[in-house]
C-alpha cells in the first residue's frame, strides 16, 4: 500500500542507497535493507520506506545516493578530547627503554598533562582539541563523549567542560560531556587521595552539575587510581544529585569496580580486561554497557584481553571506542578502533558496527534517539562508498566516507 506523507514540510528523501539501519527490531544482519529510501524531516528520521511505496511531495529535497551504503552516524563513547600539550616525548623515552618510574620522577605521566592543561588558556585548549575532533568527524563520527580529568581542580575542570561545549557549538557534532575529576590524585594532594575525593564530592561535582556542565560522572577505579571505597563515595555524591555514573574499571587488576557500577545501574564499564564472571552476571542484570578500548590495549602492548566470550554468553552489550588520550591511546580514528576490535579482540563485524552505533548510544544514555536508523531517531547518518558494512573498517588508511549527515543536513 502506498504511504501518504504529503503535507509535511522540510522533507528530505535519501534515495538509492543500501541501508544498514542497525534497527534492533529487524532480524537481518546489520538491519540491512535494500531498495528502500530514508526520509527525514528537519533533524529527525521519519522512517525507511520501500522505494515506490509512497508519493514524493513536490517540495521534498531528493538526494540520489545510488550505489552507496548508509549507516547511522558513528558514536565514539569514550574520549579524553581536551587537554594541554602532548606526551610524545614521554613515549619516545619509553620506546628507548626508560622505565616509567624514571619518567614520572622527571615530571612525566598524567600529572604532566594536568600541569599543561591548567596552564593553557581556553583558546589554546580549544585550538588543540579542534583538529582532534575534526579527525574523528571525518572518520564518520557524529556524536562523541569528551571527558574532563586533566584539570583536577574546579577552575580547570570547568575550563575543560567549557572547551568541549564550544566545540559542539561551533561544529556540526554532538559533544557529550562527562566529569572525570576522579581520574588521578593531583600533585597538591599527593598521598592524600581521601582529601581529594572530598573536594570532588563536596565542591567540584555539585558546582559543575549546578552549572549544567556535564551529563555523567566517571571514576578511574584502579590500583594506580582510586580505591573501591573512594569510588563509592563519588557514586553516592552523584546518586544524591541523580547523575548517571560510569567507570574506568578492571583495566590492570580486579578491584570489584564493575560490580559496584552494576549496583548503581551505571551507563558503562570501560577497559575491563580483568573483568570476571561474577561481575559480568551483575552487568547483565543492570543493563550496563561494556566498553572495549582496543587501541589502548594495542598502545600499551597489553596481553590480558577482555572476556569477550563471557560477555556474549550473558548478553552484555559491547561498545567500541577510541579512548583518545595523550598517554595511552593517541589515535583519532574510530574506524581504526573498529578494525582493532575485530583483529585484537575477535569481535564479529556486526558486533563491531553495533559497538559504535546501538551500544555506544546506550553507553551515552542515548539509546532512544541515536545509533539506529528508524522513525523518531536523530537524522545523523553516513553515506559510504562501499557495498557491505565490513568494508567501512576493513581497510584502514583509506576513507570511504562520501557524505556526513548531521541533524538532517550534509556537512
C-alpha positions in Angstrom: 0.0 0.0 0.0 1.3 3.5 -0.8 2.0 5.5 2.3 0.9 9.2 2.2 3.5 11.6 3.5 2.0 14.7 1.8 1.6 17.8 3.8 4.8 17.6 5.7 7.4 20.4 5.4 11.1 20.4 5.3 11.3 16.8 4.0 14.4 15.3 2.6 14.4 11.9 0.8 17.7 10.0 0.5 17.2 7.6 -2.4 19.0 4.6 -3.9 21.3 3.5 -1.1 21.5 0.2 0.7 20.7 1.0 4.4 22.3 -0.7 7.4 19.7 0.5 9.8 21.1 -1.3 12.9 17.4 -1.4 13.8 17.3 -3.8 16.7 13.7 -4.8 15.7 14.9 -6.2 12.4 16.3 -9.8 12.1 18.6 -9.1 9.2 22.3 -8.7 9.8 23.0 -5.0 10.4 19.3 -4.4 9.9 20.1 -4.3 6.3 17.5 -3.0 3.8 17.9 -2.7 0.0 15.8 -0.7 -2.3 14.5 1.5 0.5 14.5 5.3 0.9 15.4 7.1 4.0 13.1 10.0 4.8 13.9 12.8 7.2 12.1 15.9 8.4 14.4 18.6 9.7 16.7 16.9 12.3 14.6 13.7 12.7 14.1 10.5 10.8 10.6 9.8 9.7 11.3 6.3 8.6 12.6 4.0 6.0 10.2 3.2 3.2 10.4 0.7 0.3 11.1 2.6 -2.9 8.0 3.4 -4.8 5.6 2.7 -1.9 4.9 6.4 -1.3 4.1 9.6 -3.2 7.0 12.1 -3.2 5.9 15.6 -2.3 6.8 18.3 -4.8 8.6 20.4 -2.2 10.8 17.5 -0.9 14.5 17.6 -1.3 15.7 14.5 -3.0 19.3 13.1 -2.8 20.5 10.4 -5.1 22.7 8.0 -3.1 22.7 5.2 -5.7 25.5 2.7 -5.1 26.3 3.9 -1.6 25.7 2.4 1.8 24.1 4.3 4.7 24.8 3.6 8.3 23.9 5.5 11.5 26.4 8.2 12.4 29.2 6.6 14.3 29.5 7.3 18.1 32.8 7.5 19.9 31.6 6.9 23.5 34.9 7.3 25.4 37.4 10.0 24.6 39.6 12.4 26.6 39.5 15.1 23.9 40.5 18.3 25.7 44.0 18.6 27.3 47.1 20.6 27.2 50.4 19.6 25.5 51.1 16.1 24.5 53.2 13.1 25.7 55.1 12.2 22.5 58.5 12.8 24.2 57.5 10.6 27.1 56.5 7.8 24.6 59.9 8.2 22.9 61.6 7.7 26.2 59.6 4.6 26.9 60.4 3.2 23.5 64.1 3.8 24.2 63.8 1.8 27.4 63.5 4.4 30.1 61.4 3.0 33.0 58.0 4.6 33.7 59.1 5.3 37.3 62.0 7.4 36.0 59.8 9.2 33.5 57.3 10.0 36.3 60.2 11.2 38.5 61.2 13.7 35.8 57.6 15.1 35.8 56.1 12.8 33.2 52.9 10.8 33.4 49.4 12.1 33.8 50.4 15.0 36.1 52.5 16.4 33.2 49.2 16.7 31.2 47.5 18.1 34.3 50.2 20.8 34.6 49.9 21.8 30.9 46.1 21.7 31.0 46.0 24.0 34.0 48.5 26.4 32.4 47.0 26.7 28.9 44.2 29.1 28.2 40.7 28.3 27.0 41.7 29.4 23.4 44.9 27.2 23.5 43.0 24.2 24.6 40.3 24.8 22.0 42.8 25.1 19.2 44.5 21.8 20.3 41.2 19.9 20.6 39.5 21.2 17.4 41.7 19.2 14.9 41.3 16.1 17.0 37.5 16.5 16.9 37.7 17.2 13.1 39.7 14.0 12.5 37.0 11.9 14.3 34.2 13.7 12.4 35.9 13.0 9.1 36.0 9.3 10.1 32.2 9.2 10.4 31.7 10.3 14.0 28.6 12.4 14.6 28.4 12.0 18.4 31.3 11.8 20.9 32.0 11.9 24.5 34.5 14.3 26.0 35.8 13.6 29.5 37.5 16.0 31.9 40.2 14.6 34.2 43.2 16.7 33.3 42.2 19.8 35.4 41.7 18.1 38.8 40.6 21.4 40.4 37.3 23.3 40.0 38.7 26.0 37.7 40.5 23.7 35.3 37.8 21.0 35.2 35.3 23.8 34.3 37.7 25.0 31.6 37.8 21.6 30.0 34.0 21.4 30.0 33.7 24.8 28.5 36.0 23.9 25.7 34.0 20.7 25.0 30.8 22.7 24.9 32.3 25.3 22.5 33.5 22.6 20.1 29.9 21.2 19.8 28.5 24.7 19.3 31.0 25.6 16.5 30.9 22.4 14.6 28.2 20.0 13.4 28.9 17.3 16.0 27.3 16.4 19.3 29.7 16.5 22.2 28.6 14.6 25.4 30.5 16.0 28.4 31.5 13.7 31.3 33.1 14.7 34.6 36.2 12.6 35.3 37.6 14.6 38.2 38.4 11.3 40.0 41.0 10.5 37.3 44.1 10.8 39.3 45.3 12.4 42.6 46.6 15.9 41.7 50.1 16.9 42.9 48.8 19.2 45.7 47.0 16.2 47.2 49.9 13.7 46.9 49.5 10.9 49.4 46.0 12.0 50.5 43.5 10.7 48.0 40.7 10.8 50.6 41.0 14.5 50.9 40.9 15.0 47.1 37.8 12.8 46.9 36.2 15.0 49.5 36.9 18.0 47.3 35.4 16.2 44.3 32.3 15.2 46.2 31.7 18.4 48.1 32.8 21.1 45.6 33.8 20.1 42.1 31.0 17.7 41.3 28.0 19.6 42.8 29.2 23.0 41.5 29.7 21.9 37.9 26.5 20.0 37.9 24.6 23.1 39.1 26.2 24.9 36.2 24.9 22.2 33.8 28.4 21.4 32.7 28.3 17.7 32.3 25.9 14.7 31.9 27.6 11.8 33.8 30.3 11.1 36.4 33.3 8.8 35.7 35.9 7.4 38.1 39.2 5.6 37.5 38.9 2.8 40.0 42.3 1.1 39.9 45.4 0.4 41.9 47.0 3.5 40.3 43.8 5.4 40.6 41.1 5.3 43.3 40.0 2.6 45.7 36.6 0.9 45.7 35.7 2.9 48.8 36.7 6.2 47.3 34.8 5.3 44.1 31.7 4.6 46.0 31.9 8.0 47.7 31.8 9.7 44.3 29.0 7.5 43.2 27.0 8.3 46.3 27.5 12.0 45.7 26.3 11.5 42.1 23.3 9.5 43.2 22.2 12.2 45.6 22.0 14.6 42.6 20.5 11.9 40.3 23.6 11.9 38.0 24.3 8.8 35.9 27.7 7.1 36.6 30.2 5.1 34.6 33.8 4.0 35.3 37.2 3.1 34.1 37.2 -0.4 35.6 39.3 -3.6 35.7 42.0 -2.4 33.3 45.0 -3.5 35.3 43.5 -5.5 38.1 40.2 -6.6 39.5 39.1 -4.3 42.4 35.4 -5.0 42.0 34.6 -1.7 40.4 32.3 -3.2 37.7 30.1 -4.9 40.3 29.9 -1.6 42.1 28.8 0.1 38.8 26.1 -2.5 38.4 24.7 -1.7 41.8 24.3 1.9 40.7 22.8 0.8 37.3 25.8 2.6 35.7 25.9 3.5 32.0 29.1 1.7 31.2 32.2 0.0 32.4 35.3 0.7 30.3 38.5 -1.2 29.6 37.5 -4.3 31.6 40.4 -6.5 30.7 40.3 -8.2 34.1 36.6 -8.4 34.4 35.3 -11.7 36.0 32.2 -13.8 35.5 30.5 -12.6 38.7 30.8 -9.0 37.6 29.5 -9.9 34.1 26.4 -11.5 35.6 25.8 -8.3 37.6 26.3 -6.2 34.5 23.8 -8.3 32.5 21.1 -7.6 35.1 21.9 -3.9 35.4 21.9 -3.2 31.6 25.3 -1.6 31.8 27.4 -1.5 28.6 30.9 -3.0 28.4 33.0 -0.5 26.5 36.1 -2.1 24.8 39.1 0.1 24.1 41.4 -1.9 21.8 43.7 1.0 20.8 44.8 1.4 24.5 45.3 -2.3 24.6 47.5 -2.0 21.5 49.5 1.0 22.5 50.3 -0.3 25.9 51.2 -3.8 24.5 48.8 -5.5 26.9 48.2 -9.2 26.8 45.1 -9.7 29.1 42.1 -9.5 26.7 38.6 -8.6 27.9 36.4 -11.7 28.4 34.5 -11.4 25.1 33.0 -14.9 25.2 31.6 -14.4 28.7 30.2 -11.0 27.7 28.5 -12.7 24.8 27.2 -15.6 27.0 25.5 -13.2 29.3 24.3 -10.8 26.7 26.2 -7.8 27.9 26.1 -5.1 25.2 29.7 -4.3 23.9 30.6 -0.8 22.8 33.8 0.1 20.9 35.7 3.4 21.3 39.0 5.1 20.7 39.8 6.1 24.3 41.6 9.0 22.6 44.1 10.5 25.2 47.7 11.6 25.3 49.2 8.9 27.4 47.7 5.5 26.3 45.7 5.9 23.1 46.7 8.9 20.9 44.5 7.8 18.0 41.8 9.9 16.4 40.3 7.2 14.2 37.2 5.3 15.4 37.4 3.2 12.2 40.9 2.1 13.4 39.5 1.2 16.8 36.8 -0.8 15.0 39.4 -2.7 13.0 41.4 -3.4 16.1 38.3 -4.6 18.0 38.0 -7.3 15.3 41.7 -8.2 15.0 42.7 -8.0 18.7 39.5 -8.9 20.5 37.8 -11.2 17.9 34.5 -9.3 17.6 32.5 -10.1 14.5 31.9 -7.3 12.0 28.3 -7.0 13.1 29.4 -6.7 16.7 31.9 -4.0 15.8 29.3 -1.9 14.0 26.8 -2.3 16.8 29.6 -1.3 19.2 29.9 2.2 17.6 26.1 2.6 17.0 23.5 0.9 19.1 25.6 0.1 22.1 27.7 3.2 22.1 24.4 5.2 22.1 23.3 3.2 25.2 26.7 4.0 26.9 25.9 7.7 26.4 22.3 7.4 27.7 21.0 8.0 24.1 19.6 4.6 23.3 16.2 6.0 22.3 17.5 8.7 19.9 20.9 7.7 18.5 22.6 4.8 16.9 19.8 3.4 14.7 18.1 4.5 11.5 14.4 4.3 12.5 11.5 6.6 13.0 11.9 9.3 15.6 15.7 9.0 15.9 18.2 11.8 15.1 18.9 12.2 11.4 22.6 11.6 11.9 24.0 9.2 9.3 26.8 8.5 7.0 26.8 7.6 3.3 29.8 5.4 2.4 31.2 4.3 -0.9 31.1 0.6 -0.1 28.9 -2.4 -0.9 29.0 -4.1 2.5 29.3 -2.7 6.1 32.5 -4.6 6.8 34.3 -2.5 4.2 33.9 0.6 6.3 36.6 -0.6 8.7 38.4 -3.4 6.8 40.8 -1.0 5.1 42.5 1.4 7.5 44.1 4.4 5.8 41.5 4.7 3.0 38.4 6.6 4.0 35.2 5.6 2.0 33.1 8.3 3.6 31.2 10.3 0.9 28.6 12.3 2.9 28.3 13.0 6.6 24.8 14.0 7.5 24.2 15.7 10.9 20.8 16.6 12.1 19.4 16.1 8.6 22.0 18.3 6.7 25.1 17.3 4.7 28.3 18.6 6.2 
